[in-house]
Amino acid sequence: MANTCGGAHLYEHSFELPAWLPRHQIRRIERSGLAVILAQMRIDGVEPDWSTFRLHVEWPRRTGKTVLINTIVKALKGGCE
């Protein structure tokens, strides 16, 4: 998870998974990325700005061997310290 500054903190969590995993298992892992972000936001004392929520899943093409999952949410308040 990376916090960067640009007015509000950006919370990001990424996974790279083998493409042979069943889709239902990949979907479950997708949701766990958001859980990790929300737990960190709670620790940091900030609330999520749901209008900035992004979940990107990149499925492999024919030759690809991995599924990339990226979850991003900005905080409503907070700055760089």
PDB file as gemmi writes it, atoms N, CA and C in Angstrom:
CRYST1    1.000    1.000    1.000  90.00  90.00  90.00 P 1                      
ATOM      1  N   MET A   1       0.858  -1.167   0.000  1.00  0.00           N  
ATOM      2  CA  MET A   1       0.000   0.000   0.000  1.00  0.00           C  
ATOM      3  C   MET A   1       0.897   1.219   0.000  1.00  0.00           C  
ATOM      4  N   ALA A   2       0.546   2.183  -0.824  1.00  0.00           N  
ATOM      5  CA  ALA A   2       1.359   3.395  -0.927  1.00  0.00           C  
ATOM      6  C   ALA A   2       0.509   4.607  -0.618  1.00  0.00           C  
ATOM      7  N   ASN A   3       1.042   5.503   0.186  1.00  0.00           N  
ATOM      8  CA  ASN A   3       0.394   6.788   0.451  1.00  0.00           C  
ATOM      9  C   ASN A   3       1.207   7.851  -0.258  1.00  0.00           C  
ATOM     10  N   THR A   4       0.577   8.610  -1.125  1.00  0.00           N  
ATOM     11  CA  THR A   4       1.253   9.705  -1.794  1.00  0.00           C  
ATOM     12  C   THR A   4       0.464  10.970  -1.549  1.00  0.00           C  
ATOM     13  N   CYS A   5       1.074  12.092  -1.831  1.00  0.00           N  
ATOM     14  CA  CYS A   5       0.425  13.360  -1.527  1.00  0.00           C  
ATOM     15  C   CYS A   5       0.024  14.103  -2.782  1.00  0.00           C  
ATOM     16  N   GLY A   6      -1.096  14.750  -2.709  1.00  0.00           N  
ATOM     17  CA  GLY A   6      -1.592  15.601  -3.767  1.00  0.00           C  
ATOM     18  C   GLY A   6      -2.826  16.288  -3.224  1.00  0.00           C  
ATOM     19  N   GLY A   7      -2.755  16.752  -1.986  1.00  0.00           N  
ATOM     20  CA  GLY A   7      -3.910  17.346  -1.335  1.00  0.00           C  
ATOM     21  C   GLY A   7      -4.535  16.371  -0.360  1.00  0.00           C  
ATOM     22  N   ALA A   8      -4.795  15.157  -0.800  1.00  0.00           N  
ATOM     23  CA  ALA A   8      -5.347  14.113   0.063  1.00  0.00           C  
ATOM     24  C   ALA A   8      -4.511  12.855  -0.125  1.00  0.00           C  
ATOM     25  N   HIS A   9      -4.515  12.027   0.883  1.00  0.00           N  
ATOM     26  CA  HIS A   9      -3.763  10.777   0.788  1.00  0.00           C  
ATOM     27  C   HIS A   9      -4.438   9.830  -0.202  1.00  0.00           C  
ATOM     28  N   LEU A  10      -3.620   9.167  -0.962  1.00  0.00           N  
ATOM     29  CA  LEU A  10      -4.074   8.151  -1.911  1.00  0.00           C  
ATOM     30  C   LEU A  10      -3.674   6.804  -1.344  1.00  0.00           C  
ATOM     31  N   TYR A  11      -4.647   5.926  -1.183  1.00  0.00           N  
ATOM     32  CA  TYR A  11      -4.389   4.577  -0.680  1.00  0.00           C  
ATOM     33  C   TYR A  11      -4.524   3.606  -1.841  1.00  0.00           C  
ATOM     34  N   GLU A  12      -3.523   2.751  -1.985  1.00  0.00           N  
ATOM     35  CA  GLU A  12      -3.494   1.830  -3.121  1.00  0.00           C  
ATOM     36  C   GLU A  12      -3.032   0.462  -2.646  1.00  0.00           C  
ATOM     37  N   HIS A  13      -3.648  -0.575  -3.196  1.00  0.00           N  
ATOM     38  CA  HIS A  13      -3.246  -1.939  -2.884  1.00  0.00           C  
ATOM     39  C   HIS A  13      -3.282  -2.739  -4.172  1.00  0.00           C  
ATOM     40  N   SER A  14      -2.218  -3.497  -4.442  1.00  0.00           N  
ATOM     41  CA  SER A  14      -2.122  -4.258  -5.687  1.00  0.00           C  
ATOM     42  C   SER A  14      -1.801  -5.720  -5.417  1.00  0.00           C  
ATOM     43  N   PHE A  15      -2.342  -6.572  -6.272  1.00  0.00           N  
ATOM     44  CA  PHE A  15      -2.057  -8.002  -6.242  1.00  0.00           C  
ATOM     45  C   PHE A  15      -1.642  -8.429  -7.632  1.00  0.00           C  
ATOM     46  N   GLU A  16      -0.775  -9.408  -7.706  1.00  0.00           N  
ATOM     47  CA  GLU A  16      -0.476 -10.090  -8.963  1.00  0.00           C  
ATOM     48  C   GLU A  16      -0.680 -11.575  -8.686  1.00  0.00           C  
ATOM     49  N   LEU A  17      -1.631 -12.176  -9.385  1.00  0.00           N  
ATOM     50  CA  LEU A  17      -2.028 -13.561  -9.121  1.00  0.00           C  
ATOM     51  C   LEU A  17      -1.812 -14.436 -10.346  1.00  0.00           C  
ATOM     52  N   PRO A  18      -1.589 -15.725 -10.136  1.00  0.00           N  
ATOM     53  CA  PRO A  18      -1.486 -16.625 -11.290  1.00  0.00           C  
ATOM     54  C   PRO A  18      -2.833 -16.750 -11.998  1.00  0.00           C  
ATOM     55  N   ALA A  19      -2.808 -16.747 -13.303  1.00  0.00           N  
ATOM     56  CA  ALA A  19      -4.043 -16.770 -14.100  1.00  0.00           C  
ATOM     57  C   ALA A  19      -4.788 -18.093 -13.998  1.00  0.00           C  
ATOM     58  N   TRP A  20      -4.135 -19.135 -13.523  1.00  0.00           N  
ATOM     59  CA  TRP A  20      -4.807 -20.435 -13.429  1.00  0.00           C  
ATOM     60  C   TRP A  20      -5.766 -20.519 -12.245  1.00  0.00           C  
ATOM     61  N   LEU A  21      -5.743 -19.537 -11.340  1.00  0.00           N  
ATOM     62  CA  LEU A  21      -6.695 -19.553 -10.221  1.00  0.00           C  
ATOM     63  C   LEU A  21      -8.125 -19.454 -10.744  1.00  0.00           C  
ATOM     64  N   PRO A  22      -9.070 -20.138 -10.099  1.00  0.00           N  
ATOM     65  CA  PRO A  22     -10.477 -20.012 -10.507  1.00  0.00           C  
ATOM     66  C   PRO A  22     -10.971 -18.579 -10.317  1.00  0.00           C  
ATOM     67  N   ARG A  23     -11.870 -18.141 -11.201  1.00  0.00           N  
ATOM     68  CA  ARG A  23     -12.373 -16.754 -11.142  1.00  0.00           C  
ATOM     69  C   ARG A  23     -13.019 -16.416  -9.812  1.00  0.00           C  
ATOM     70  N   HIS A  24     -13.749 -17.360  -9.200  1.00  0.00           N  
ATOM     71  CA  HIS A  24     -14.395 -17.048  -7.920  1.00  0.00           C  
ATOM     72  C   HIS A  24     -13.357 -16.748  -6.837  1.00  0.00           C  
ATOM     73  N   GLN A  25     -12.204 -17.391  -6.908  1.00  0.00           N  
ATOM     74  CA  GLN A  25     -11.143 -17.126  -5.943  1.00  0.00           C  
ATOM     75  C   GLN A  25     -10.507 -15.752  -6.195  1.00  0.00           C  
ATOM     76  N   ILE A  26     -10.341 -15.404  -7.456  1.00  0.00           N  
ATOM     77  CA  ILE A  26      -9.791 -14.088  -7.803  1.00  0.00           C  
ATOM     78  C   ILE A  26     -10.743 -12.992  -7.339  1.00  0.00           C  
ATOM     79  N   ARG A  27     -12.054 -13.181  -7.511  1.00  0.00           N  
ATOM     80  CA  ARG A  27     -13.042 -12.190  -7.064  1.00  0.00           C  
ATOM     81  C   ARG A  27     -12.959 -11.985  -5.554  1.00  0.00           C  
ATOM     82  N   ARG A  28     -12.765 -13.065  -4.818  1.00  0.00           N  
ATOM     83  CA  ARG A  28     -12.654 -12.964  -3.364  1.00  0.00           C  
ATOM     84  C   ARG A  28     -11.412 -12.157  -2.979  1.00  0.00           C  
ATOM     85  N   ILE A  29     -10.317 -12.390  -3.675  1.00  0.00           N  
ATOM     86  CA  ILE A  29      -9.072 -11.671  -3.403  1.00  0.00           C  
ATOM     87  C   ILE A  29      -9.213 -10.194  -3.760  1.00  0.00           C  
ATOM     88  N   GLU A  30      -9.975  -9.883  -4.814  1.00  0.00           N  
ATOM     89  CA  GLU A  30     -10.242  -8.480  -5.179  1.00  0.00           C  
ATOM     90  C   GLU A  30     -10.799  -7.717  -3.985  1.00  0.00           C  
ATOM     91  N   ARG A  31     -11.781  -8.311  -3.335  1.00  0.00           N  
ATOM     92  CA  ARG A  31     -12.432  -7.649  -2.203  1.00  0.00           C  
ATOM     93  C   ARG A  31     -11.483  -7.481  -1.019  1.00  0.00           C  
ATOM     94  N   SER A  32     -10.527  -8.377  -0.862  1.00  0.00           N  
ATOM     95  CA  SER A  32      -9.616  -8.268   0.273  1.00  0.00           C  
ATOM     96  C   SER A  32      -8.698  -7.053   0.147  1.00  0.00           C  
ATOM     97  N   GLY A  33      -8.412  -6.607  -1.073  1.00  0.00           N  
ATOM     98  CA  GLY A  33      -7.611  -5.399  -1.259  1.00  0.00           C  
ATOM     99  C   GLY A  33      -8.290  -4.186  -0.661  1.00  0.00           C  
ATOM    100  N   LEU A  34      -9.598  -4.078  -0.865  1.00  0.00           N  
ATOM    101  CA  LEU A  34     -10.352  -2.964  -0.282  1.00  0.00           C  
ATOM    102  C   LEU A  34     -10.367  -3.072   1.237  1.00  0.00           C  
ATOM    103  N   ALA A  35     -10.484  -4.276   1.769  1.00  0.00           N  
ATOM    104  CA  ALA A  35     -10.475  -4.456   3.225  1.00  0.00           C  
ATOM    105  C   ALA A  35      -9.153  -3.989   3.832  1.00  0.00           C  
ATOM    106  N   VAL A  36      -8.053  -4.269   3.160  1.00  0.00           N  
ATOM    107  CA  VAL A  36      -6.736  -3.830   3.631  1.00  0.00           C  
ATOM    108  C   VAL A  36      -6.664  -2.307   3.645  1.00  0.00           C  
ATOM    109  N   ILE A  37      -7.140  -1.677   2.576  1.00  0.00           N  
ATOM    110  CA  ILE A  37      -7.125  -0.213   2.494  1.00  0.00           C  
ATOM    111  C   ILE A  37      -7.981   0.404   3.595  1.00  0.00           C  
ATOM    112  N   LEU A  38      -9.190  -0.103   3.788  1.00  0.00           N  
ATOM    113  CA  LEU A  38     -10.083   0.458   4.803  1.00  0.00           C  
ATOM    114  C   LEU A  38      -9.516   0.292   6.208  1.00  0.00           C  
ATOM    115  N   ALA A  39      -8.844  -0.822   6.472  1.00  0.00           N  
ATOM    116  CA  ALA A  39      -8.216  -1.024   7.779  1.00  0.00           C  
ATOM    117  C   ALA A  39      -7.109   0.011   8.003  1.00  0.00           C  
ATOM    118  N   GLN A  40      -6.297   0.274   6.985  1.00  0.00           N  
ATOM    119  CA  GLN A  40      -5.236   1.269   7.110  1.00  0.00           C  
ATOM    120  C   GLN A  40      -5.814   2.671   7.290  1.00  0.00           C  
ATOM    121  N   MET A  41      -6.898   2.977   6.585  1.00  0.00           N  
ATOM    122  CA  MET A  41      -7.542   4.291   6.734  1.00  0.00           C  
ATOM    123  C   MET A  41      -8.063   4.468   8.160  1.00  0.00           C  
ATOM    124  N   ARG A  42      -8.622   3.414   8.726  1.00  0.00           N  
ATOM    125  CA  ARG A  42      -9.122   3.469  10.100  1.00  0.00           C  
ATOM    126  C   ARG A  42      -7.963   3.761  11.061  1.00  0.00           C  
ATOM    127  N   ILE A  43      -6.833   3.094  10.859  1.00  0.00           N  
ATOM    128  CA  ILE A  43      -5.647   3.326  11.693  1.00  0.00           C  
ATOM    129  C   ILE A  43      -5.174   4.767  11.561  1.00  0.00           C  
ATOM    130  N   ASP A  44      -5.202   5.305  10.332  1.00  0.00           N  
ATOM    131  CA  ASP A  44      -4.752   6.677  10.069  1.00  0.00           C  
ATOM    132  C   ASP A  44      -5.781   7.725  10.485  1.00  0.00           C  
ATOM    133  N   GLY A  45      -6.994   7.297  10.833  1.00  0.00           N  
ATOM    134  CA  GLY A  45      -8.031   8.223  11.282  1.00  0.00           C  
ATOM    135  C   GLY A  45      -8.652   9.043  10.166  1.00  0.00           C  
ATOM    136  N   VAL A  46      -8.724   8.474   8.950  1.00  0.00           N  
ATOM    137  CA  VAL A  46      -9.332   9.189   7.827  1.00  0.00           C  
ATOM    138  C   VAL A  46     -10.495   8.377   7.256  1.00  0.00           C  
ATOM    139  N   GLU A  47     -11.363   9.072   6.556  1.00  0.00           N  
ATOM    140  CA  GLU A  47     -12.525   8.447   5.918  1.00  0.00           C  
ATOM    141  C   GLU A  47     -12.289   8.353   4.414  1.00  0.00           C  
ATOM    142  N   PRO A  48     -12.826   7.297   3.775  1.00  0.00           N  
ATOM    143  CA  PRO A  48     -12.660   7.172   2.319  1.00  0.00           C  
ATOM    144  C   PRO A  48     -13.551   8.137   1.549  1.00  0.00           C  
ATOM    145  N   ASP A  49     -13.049   8.633   0.454  1.00  0.00           N  
ATOM    146  CA  ASP A  49     -13.838   9.422  -0.489  1.00  0.00           C  
ATOM    147  C   ASP A  49     -14.305   8.435  -1.562  1.00  0.00           C  
ATOM    148  N   TRP A  50     -15.511   7.925  -1.405  1.00  0.00           N  
ATOM    149  CA  TRP A  50     -15.998   6.848  -2.283  1.00  0.00           C  
ATOM    150  C   TRP A  50     -16.105   7.269  -3.740  1.00  0.00           C  
ATOM    151  N   SER A  51     -16.146   8.564  -3.998  1.00  0.00           N  
ATOM    152  CA  SER A  51     -16.208   9.012  -5.393  1.00  0.00           C  
ATOM    153  C   SER A  51     -14.890   8.756  -6.128  1.00  0.00           C  
ATOM    154  N   THR A  52     -13.821   8.479  -5.366  1.00  0.00           N  
ATOM    155  CA  THR A  52     -12.514   8.220  -5.984  1.00  0.00           C  
ATOM    156  C   THR A  52     -12.176   6.737  -6.035  1.00  0.00           C  
ATOM    157  N   PHE A  53     -13.089   5.882  -5.549  1.00  0.00           N  
ATOM    158  CA  PHE A  53     -12.827   4.443  -5.505  1.00  0.00           C  
ATOM    159  C   PHE A  53     -12.650   3.878  -6.916  1.00  0.00           C  
ATOM    160  N   ARG A  54     -11.561   3.143  -7.128  1.00  0.00           N  
ATOM    161  CA  ARG A  54     -11.293   2.500  -8.414  1.00  0.00           C  
ATOM    162  C   ARG A  54     -10.789   1.087  -8.165  1.00  0.00           C  
ATOM    163  N   LEU A  55     -11.360   0.145  -8.860  1.00  0.00           N  
ATOM    164  CA  LEU A  55     -10.899  -1.239  -8.828  1.00  0.00           C  
ATOM    165  C   LEU A  55     -10.630  -1.636 -10.267  1.00  0.00           C  
ATOM    166  N   HIS A  56      -9.387  -1.939 -10.554  1.00  0.00           N  
ATOM    167  CA  HIS A  56      -9.000  -2.304 -11.917  1.00  0.00           C  
ATOM    168  C   HIS A  56      -8.470  -3.732 -11.910  1.00  0.00           C  
ATOM    169  N   VAL A  57      -9.060  -4.575 -12.753  1.00  0.00           N  
ATOM    170  CA  VAL A  57      -8.597  -5.946 -12.897  1.00  0.00           C  
ATOM    171  C   VAL A  57      -8.150  -6.127 -14.337  1.00  0.00           C  
ATOM    172  N   GLU A  58      -6.914  -6.528 -14.503  1.00  0.00           N  
ATOM    173  CA  GLU A  58      -6.374  -6.748 -15.842  1.00  0.00           C  
ATOM    174  C   GLU A  58      -6.198  -8.257 -16.039  1.00  0.00           C  
ATOM    175  N   TRP A  59      -7.087  -8.823 -16.833  1.00  0.00           N  
ATOM    176  CA  TRP A  59      -7.020 -10.256 -17.111  1.00  0.00           C  
ATOM    177  C   TRP A  59      -5.970 -10.491 -18.187  1.00  0.00           C  
ATOM    178  N   PRO A  60      -5.291 -11.633 -18.125  1.00  0.00           N  
ATOM    179  CA  PRO A  60      -4.224 -11.901 -19.092  1.00  0.00           C  
ATOM    180  C   PRO A  60      -4.773 -12.133 -20.495  1.00  0.00           C  
ATOM    181  N   ARG A  61      -3.983 -11.785 -21.459  1.00  0.00           N  
ATOM    182  CA  ARG A  61      -4.307 -12.104 -22.843  1.00  0.00           C  
ATOM    183  C   ARG A  61      -3.908 -13.558 -23.054  1.00  0.00           C  
ATOM    184  N   ARG A  62      -3.946 -14.028 -24.250  1.00  0.00           N  
ATOM    185  CA  ARG A  62      -3.631 -15.438 -24.502  1.00  0.00           C  
ATOM    186  C   ARG A  62      -2.281 -15.881 -23.954  1.00  0.00           C  
ATOM    187  N   THR A  63      -1.289 -15.018 -24.045  1.00  0.00           N  
ATOM    188  CA  THR A  63       0.058 -15.401 -23.612  1.00  0.00           C  
ATOM    189  C   THR A  63       0.343 -15.026 -22.163  1.00  0.00           C  
ATOM    190  N   GLY A  64      -0.547 -14.262 -21.530  1.00  0.00           N  
ATOM    191  CA  GLY A  64      -0.297 -13.804 -20.164  1.00  0.00           C  
ATOM    192  C   GLY A  64      -0.437 -14.914 -19.144  1.00  0.00           C  
ATOM    193  N   LYS A  65       0.272 -14.761 -18.044  1.00  0.00           N  
ATOM    194  CA  LYS A  65       0.235 -15.767 -17.002  1.00  0.00           C  
ATOM    195  C   LYS A  65      -0.223 -15.208 -15.657  1.00  0.00           C  
ATOM    196  N   THR A  66      -0.498 -13.897 -15.604  1.00  0.00           N  
ATOM    197  CA  THR A  66      -0.907 -13.309 -14.333  1.00  0.00           C  
ATOM    198  C   THR A  66      -2.136 -12.418 -14.501  1.00  0.00           C  
ATOM    199  N   VAL A  67      -2.863 -12.291 -13.393  1.00  0.00           N  
ATOM    200  CA  VAL A  67      -3.984 -11.365 -13.285  1.00  0.00           C  
ATOM    201  C   VAL A  67      -3.518 -10.249 -12.357  1.00  0.00           C  
ATOM    202  N   LEU A  68      -3.647  -9.008 -12.793  1.00  0.00           N  
ATOM    203  CA  LEU A  68      -3.247  -7.865 -11.978  1.00  0.00           C  
ATOM    204  C   LEU A  68      -4.499  -7.209 -11.408  1.00  0.00           C  
ATOM    205  N   ILE A  69      -4.497  -6.963 -10.102  1.00  0.00           N  
ATOM    206  CA  ILE A  69      -5.623  -6.325  -9.422  1.00  0.00           C  
ATOM    207  C   ILE A  69      -5.081  -5.098  -8.708  1.00  0.00           C  
ATOM    208  N   ASN A  70      -5.680  -3.939  -8.969  1.00  0.00           N  
ATOM    209  CA  ASN A  70      -5.252  -2.694  -8.354  1.00  0.00           C  
ATOM    210  C   ASN A  70      -6.472  -1.982  -7.779  1.00  0.00           C  
ATOM    211  N   THR A  71      -6.419  -1.644  -6.498  1.00  0.00           N  
ATOM    212  CA  THR A  71      -7.508  -0.952  -5.806  1.00  0.00           C  
ATOM    213  C   THR A  71      -6.985   0.392  -5.318  1.00  0.00           C  
ATOM    214  N   ILE A  72      -7.751   1.466  -5.570  1.00  0.00           N  
ATOM    215  CA  ILE A  72      -7.338   2.826  -5.194  1.00  0.00           C  
ATOM    216  C   ILE A  72      -8.516   3.560  -4.546  1.00  0.00           C  
ATOM    217  N   VAL A  73      -8.255   4.252  -3.438  1.00  0.00           N  
ATOM    218  CA  VAL A  73      -9.238   5.121  -2.776  1.00  0.00           C  
ATOM    219  C   VAL A  73      -8.478   6.304  -2.187  1.00  0.00           C  
ATOM    220  N   LYS A  74      -9.024   7.514  -2.331  1.00  0.00           N  
ATOM    221  CA  LYS A  74      -8.444   8.697  -1.676  1.00  0.00           C  
ATOM    222  C   LYS A  74      -9.165   8.943  -0.375  1.00  0.00           C  
ATOM    223  N   ALA A  75      -8.471   9.604   0.549  1.00  0.00           N  
ATOM    224  CA  ALA A  75      -9.054   9.980   1.822  1.00  0.00           C  
ATOM    225  C   ALA A  75      -9.795  11.296   1.685  1.00  0.00           C  
ATOM    226  N   LEU A  76     -10.882  11.460   2.428  1.00  0.00           N  
ATOM    227  CA  LEU A  76     -11.635  12.717   2.413  1.00  0.00           C  
ATOM    228  C   LEU A  76     -10.846  13.859   3.025  1.00  0.00           C  
ATOM    229  N   LYS A  77     -10.128  13.560   4.087  1.00  0.00           N  
ATOM    230  CA  LYS A  77      -9.363  14.606   4.765  1.00  0.00           C  
ATOM    231  C   LYS A  77      -7.963  14.089   5.018  1.00  0.00           C  
ATOM    232  N   GLY A  78      -7.090  14.963   5.389  1.00  0.00           N  
ATOM    233  CA  GLY A  78      -5.726  14.575   5.704  1.00  0.00           C  
ATOM    234  C   GLY A  78      -4.775  15.159   4.686  1.00  0.00           C  
ATOM    235  N   GLY A  79      -3.587  15.357   5.097  1.00  0.00           N  
ATOM    236  CA  GLY A  79      -2.579  15.911   4.203  1.00  0.00           C  
ATOM    237  C   GLY A  79      -1.278  15.200   4.379  1.00  0.00           C  
ATOM    238  N   CYS A  80      -0.252  15.745   3.793  1.00  0.00           N  
ATOM    239  CA  CYS A  80       1.072  15.150   3.907  1.00  0.00           C  
ATOM    240  C   CYS A  80       1.742  15.641   5.166  1.00  0.00           C  
ATOM    241  N   GLU A  81       2.371  14.714   5.844  1.00  0.00           N  
ATOM    242  CA  GLU A  81       3.072  15.077   7.080  1.00  0.00           C  
ATOM    243  C   GLU A  81       4.528  14.766   6.944  1.00  0.00           C  
TER     244      GLU A  81                                                      
END                                                                             
